[in-house]
Amino acid sequence: MELLALLTVLLLAHAVAYLAWQAVSRRRRACCYLLDYACHKPSDDRKVTTEMAGDVIERNKRLGLPEYRFLLKVIVNSGIGENTYCPRNVLQGREESPTHDDALEEMDDFFTDAVAGVLAKTGVRARDVDLVVLNVGSFSPAPSLVSRLVHRFGMREDVMAYNLSGMGCSAGLIAVDLARNVMLTRPRTTMALVVTSESCTPNWYVGTDKSMMLGNCLFRCGGAAALLTNDPAFRGRAKMELRCLVRANIGAHDDAHAAAVHREDADGRLGVSLSKALPKAAVRAFTENLQRLAPRILPARELARFVSRLLLRKLLLGPRNNSKAEGGGSSPKIDFKTGVDHFCLHPGGTAVIEAVRKSLGLTAHDVEPARMTLHRWGNTSASSLWYVLSYMEAKRRLKRGDRVLMVTFGSGFKCNSCYWEVTRDLADAGAWEDCIDEYPPETLVNPYMDKFGWLNDLQGQGSGFIF
Amino acid sequence: MPTGGVFSGSVNLKYVKLGYQYLVNHFLTLLLVPVMAATALELARLGPGELLSLWRSLELDLVHILCSAFLVVFVGTVYVMSRPRPVYLVDYACYKPPASCRVPFATFMEHTRLISDDDKSVRFQTRILERSGLGEDTYLPPANHYIPPNPSMEASRAEAQLVIFSAIDDLVRRTGLKPKDIDILVVNCSLFSPTPSLSAMIINKYKLRSNIRSFNLSGMGCSAGLISIDLARDMLQVHPNSNALVVSTEIITPNFYQGSRRDMLLPNCLFRMGAAAILLSNRRREARRAKYRLVHVVRTHKGADDRAYRCVYQEEDDQGFSGISLSKELMAIAGDALKSNITTIGPLVLPMSEQLLFFFRLVGRKLINKTWKPYIPDFKLAFEHFCIHAGGRAVIDELQKNLQLSSRHVEASRMTLHRFGNTSSSSLWYELAYIEAKGRMRRGDRVWQIGFGSGFKCNSAVWKCLRSIKTPTNGPWDDCIHRYPVDVPEVVKL
């Protein structure tokens, strides 16, 4: 009797211990910490001012006066300041003939600054990196840029390397999603390096199609590298912990899919065409994303309040729908500020930031990081949200326990969002170090407003300025 | 680079590492061994008569028995449910281009002569084609049939839509897959990555769900097909009850080299049009009709080494034409990368006999006699079928030598190179289709897919066949399989 009982007990104890161990190790691996990140600060000789941009546009003999005025109007109203960075070939007058080596040089500058920077800041050696995910939207040479990174830093033979491309301005969060999913499957803890950038060198548009010229006015050089890990030993040093990531892709709708397309214009020149349907596609994708995000990040109280108000409104208004004039006014809005303390918005352009601000009901203080990033760095595509985060950190806004929501939009059409919790008070100014005290500036008005201000008096030029 | 010493040294370390990992990971399981041994000893000591009286004296009533049974069943179920989910390959489809895209030698040579002014380049390409191992039935996209070729983005998109949508349509026909059921989408295409991405293009065409998890891998070379499979597998481990669609292709249109550098003309001669769409799933009900189960994926990246990194390199020549240069050391580097890959995959797949032999030979070399040659494990004992990336005749020859394979084992690779050319990441799927079309795939067979690519990477995937595949397979080989295998001469005189 004792033996049998002992045997059963031993076996059961063994089974329970095994299962408990599995559960514990799975939980340990399920967390995802942002150890640190570094934003790329290109060298000062690559700075471009409005005047310089005007010169570059003037150089293009194909553009007539209407196009010239349209472009200057866009630049002057874009919210982009005088300190953004351009690729070297454009500043050197070679924007019509970028070479392969120019593009690689831009990437190498970025690797040397940001990737080496983040490894040095954290003390992680390149050989300790288990997973590297690189995302560069419109430049994809052979061997891949991630292989170039592996080669440059001498990473291990069994490093898992992924190279994403073509996924637009929201691909930074896709790279984080990939890293997080792969981390969950590995039996041991993983150190992941997520590198995001955009290649401006081969993408300066030199034709006359207005929808394609906007890219020249908005996109600037930049990049960011971040280290993610699921090793609980790094919890004390980590900056933030990933809580939830939601991706929405409305490419199934044709007009959303065609909102941002890299194609040839009528003369055969390549450029990214931004259609007029882009804001609508952005709003649709945003709604889709928020619908899935809200239940996961907002407190139950807010959700209950929203649902009850919605139901009440439906009951009160009865079968009549879409009646805006009756009773309660506009439809009930869900208040994201109950679940989110800081909003890291993609600085796609002033109109995008404004649209998001309105739809979420945010204040000027909330969108200040995005506006300032747009002013200081321009739209650096997928890496821009790391600059926005860095601004918040430099301004000492991020305190332990705060919750940060990152929202990005991109071609496809996608809207991706990521919810983080800050694990300790953050104070590293990073790439903003030398200029954070000047922000926010007294005025965001372009200093060349006087010189080019006559542009705004012209009517009917370049209908529907979407950014 | 010393082969024997470094190879065996790294293997040595790998075995120690593996042993330690096994010990730690299976600690609780290993604890069970002494417990069971003690129990067995005790039982043996007692003898049958005593056991019976012991059983009677237990005074077990129904409640006890039921409780114990319940506990055992419960624990067993939880254990089974917590194991990693198997990843099934339900089916796959390879794109078969229309006859209008066919490029026989005569067409290729005529076009080359008309496009290029440089006689030497033309003669060089002729020589390459003669020795390439390609046949007369390979395909190039419509844009390359123009004189001169038309490498515009529009034409590239057209080729992408043609090959990818055809492959996916074929897959949907074969599996009855509904677009709304696709949860994960991974697309890899090395040399063409437009905005919006190819994955977004697929989402748009087939109206896939908005919460799909899509990834577009680019620039990762001819071994990217297996990287996509690895990513899909990881995603399937995290998301239960899901389907993953993997699309592997290479878009030839934008990559025609218009210059005259010899090392860059090689891809023009070897790369051909092709695509494959693969459906992976971790749903339990797919296990019944799935063809294969994914057992291992092993990836090796030699990028840290300068020579390996530069061996397949895209750059501009002196005239500014962009092309991919293949270095002369490609074979040696491929051999090295393969050796590294084998050191990881060997212990996972080789039978104990081979591993012990290798271990003893290693010990012998260290302790007894340094001149003993390192033992090359016999992979034919671990796999029934080999799918070696049809990168070129030399690659297949090199691997046949390194792995000591017979010509029957590399037949699938050689015949795929002959019939379809080097279709880059999708070539492994054409080879698998060949083996199936020949009726050689039986239940329980193990397949080893090896891909090489720029970076320099060597990736392996191991599959286990779940059901015997009957012919005809409705694949890309159906109309010509009766002609194969073909004897491919060393040099075809043009």
Interface residues (C-beta under 8 A of the other chain):
Chain A: M1 L3 L4 L7 T8 L10 L11 L12 H14 A15 V16 A17 Y18 L19 W21 Q22 S97 T99 H100 D101 G137 S138 S140 P141 A142 P143 S144 L145 V146 S147 R148 V150 H151 G154 M155 R156 E157 D158 V159 M160 A161 Y162 N163 L164 S165 G166 M167 G168 I174 D177 L178 N181 V182 L184 T185 P187 R247 A248 N249 I250 G251 A252 H253 D254 H257 A260 V261 H262 R263 E264 G268 L270 V272 E288 R292 S411 G412 F413 K414
Chain B: N25 L28 T29 L31 L32 V35 T39 E42 L54 S57 L58 S68 L71 V72 V75 V78 Y79 S82 S152 M153 E154 R157 S190 L191 S193 P194 T195 P196 S197 L198 S199 A200 M201 I203 N204 K207 L208 R209 S210 N211 I212 R213 S214 F215 N216 L217 S218 G219 M220 G221 I227 D230 L231 R233 D234 M235 Q237 V238 R299 T300 H301 K302 G303 A304 D306 Y309 V312 Y313 Q314 E315 E316 G320 S322 I324 S340 T344 S454 G455 F456 K457
